[in-house]
Amino acid sequence: MGKRSNFERRPQDKYETPRAAVMPLIDHLYPATSFAEPCAGEGKLIKHLEKFGHICLEQSDIEVDARNIRKTMASYFITNPPWSRKVMHAIIDNLAGIRPTWLLMDADWMHTKQSGPYMKYCKKVVSVGRVKWIPGSKNTGKDNCSWYLFDKRMEIWPYPFDLFMQTKFYGRAE
């Protein structure tokens, strides 16, 4: 599934989120955070977050395109989106304009030119490292991952506040 492998990608980038990928995010969520999961697949990410007391208010997948969601009652969107850039960028643009949005993506993305328009409303980057996407497989994926917190609503704040809106980076925890 990575850029350095020749494995065929799964349709719609359907890779269930392993627990190890969720653990670095836990310390960045308030207790009992309500969230919507718009790329839920089989619901693994939801199950992992609910084990830590977080509350999924809404979930969808292919039947409701995350690029077309218009509202949510949840405090956050938290999802592992398809990594296809065209789809992923449209999801960032849409969801981050509605609520703060945590996305699990490849860590290298932020170092590319295409990330430029989105990094201006990226508030946090939390390192995950390499993830074993396919249960029972011998190896982890070849790409490092990170959680990114986007909040497009912040870009309308006046100048004095933009000094406080810089992206914060969190390295891998033990």
C-alpha positions in Angstrom: 0.0 0.0 0.0 3.0 2.3 0.3 4.9 4.3 -2.4 7.9 1.9 -2.0 6.0 -1.4 -2.6 4.5 -3.1 -5.5 1.5 -4.6 -3.6 -1.8 -3.9 -5.2 -3.8 -1.4 -3.1 -7.1 -2.4 -1.6 -10.2 -0.8 -3.1 -11.0 2.6 -1.5 -7.8 2.2 0.5 -9.7 0.0 2.9 -7.1 -0.7 5.6 -8.5 -1.1 9.1 -6.8 1.1 11.7 -4.7 -1.0 14.1 -4.7 -0.2 17.9 -1.0 0.7 17.7 -1.8 3.6 15.4 -4.5 4.9 17.7 -2.4 4.9 20.9 -0.4 8.1 20.1 -3.6 10.0 19.6 -5.2 9.2 23.0 -3.2 11.8 25.0 -4.4 14.5 22.7 -8.1 14.0 23.2 -10.1 15.3 26.1 -11.8 12.6 28.3 -15.1 11.4 26.7 -14.4 13.2 23.4 -17.4 12.9 21.1 -16.4 12.2 17.5 -17.7 11.3 14.1 -15.9 8.7 12.0 -16.7 9.4 8.3 -14.4 6.7 6.8 -15.3 3.9 9.3 -14.9 0.8 7.2 -15.5 -2.1 9.7 -15.3 0.3 12.7 -11.9 -0.7 14.2 -10.9 2.9 14.9 -14.2 3.5 16.6 -13.8 0.4 18.8 -10.2 1.4 19.8 -11.4 5.0 20.8 -14.4 3.7 22.6 -12.2 1.5 24.8 -10.7 4.7 26.1 -14.1 6.2 26.9 -14.5 8.3 23.8 -18.0 8.5 22.2 -18.8 7.9 18.5 -21.9 9.9 17.7 -21.8 9.3 13.9 -20.2 6.9 11.6 -20.3 6.3 7.8 -18.2 5.1 5.0 -18.7 4.8 1.3 -22.5 5.4 1.6 -21.8 9.0 2.8 -18.9 10.6 1.1 -16.8 12.5 3.7 -16.2 15.2 1.0 -20.0 15.9 1.2 -20.7 16.0 4.9 -22.2 19.3 5.9 -22.6 19.1 9.7 -22.0 17.0 12.8 -23.0 17.0 16.4 -19.6 15.6 17.4 -16.8 17.7 18.8 -14.3 16.2 16.3 -14.0 14.2 13.1 -11.5 11.4 13.7 -10.7 9.2 10.8 -8.2 7.2 8.8 -9.0 8.5 5.3 -8.1 7.1 1.9 -4.5 8.2 1.2 -5.3 9.1 -2.4 -4.2 12.7 -2.5 -7.2 14.0 -4.5 -9.7 12.4 -2.1 -7.7 13.1 1.1 -7.2 16.8 0.3 -11.0 17.2 -0.5 -11.7 15.5 2.9 -9.4 17.9 4.7 -11.0 20.9 3.0 -14.5 19.8 3.8 -14.3 18.4 7.3 -11.8 20.9 8.8 -14.2 23.7 7.9 -16.9 22.1 10.0 -15.1 20.8 13.1 -11.5 20.1 14.2 -10.4 17.1 12.3 -7.9 14.4 13.2 -6.6 12.4 10.2 -4.2 9.5 10.2 -1.9 10.0 7.2 1.6 9.2 6.0 4.1 11.4 7.9 6.0 12.3 4.7 3.0 14.2 3.3 3.8 17.3 5.3 7.1 17.6 3.5 5.6 17.8 0.1 4.6 20.9 -1.9 1.0 19.7 -2.1 0.7 20.0 1.7 1.3 23.7 1.6 -2.3 24.9 1.3 -3.4 22.6 4.2 -0.5 23.1 6.6 -1.7 26.7 7.3 -4.6 25.2 9.3 -2.8 22.1 10.6 -2.6 22.6 14.4 -0.9 19.4 15.5 1.2 16.6 14.1 1.5 13.6 16.3 4.1 11.0 15.2 2.9 7.3 15.0 5.8 5.6 13.2 5.3 2.5 11.1 2.1 0.5 11.3 1.3 -3.1 10.6 -1.8 -2.6 8.5 -2.5 -6.2 7.6 -3.1 -8.4 10.7 -0.9 -11.5 10.7 1.5 -10.1 8.2 5.2 -10.4 8.9 6.1 -6.7 8.5 4.9 -3.2 9.1 4.2 -0.8 6.3 7.1 1.0 4.7 5.8 4.5 5.4 5.8 6.3 8.8 2.4 7.7 9.8 1.2 10.7 11.8 -2.0 12.0 13.2 -2.7 15.5 11.8 -5.2 17.9 13.5 -6.7 20.4 11.0 -9.0 23.2 11.9 -9.8 25.4 8.9 -12.2 27.6 11.0 -9.1 29.2 12.7 -7.9 30.9 9.5 -10.6 33.6 9.9 -9.1 34.8 13.2 -7.5 38.2 13.2 -3.7 38.8 13.2 -3.0 38.8 17.0 -4.3 35.3 17.3 -2.2 33.8 14.5 0.9 33.9 16.6 -0.8 31.2 18.8 -1.9 29.1 15.9 1.4 27.6 14.9 1.6 23.9 14.2 2.8 21.9 17.2 4.8 18.7 16.5 4.9 15.7 18.9 7.5 13.1 18.4 7.1 9.4 19.2 6.3 8.6 22.8 7.7 5.6 24.6 
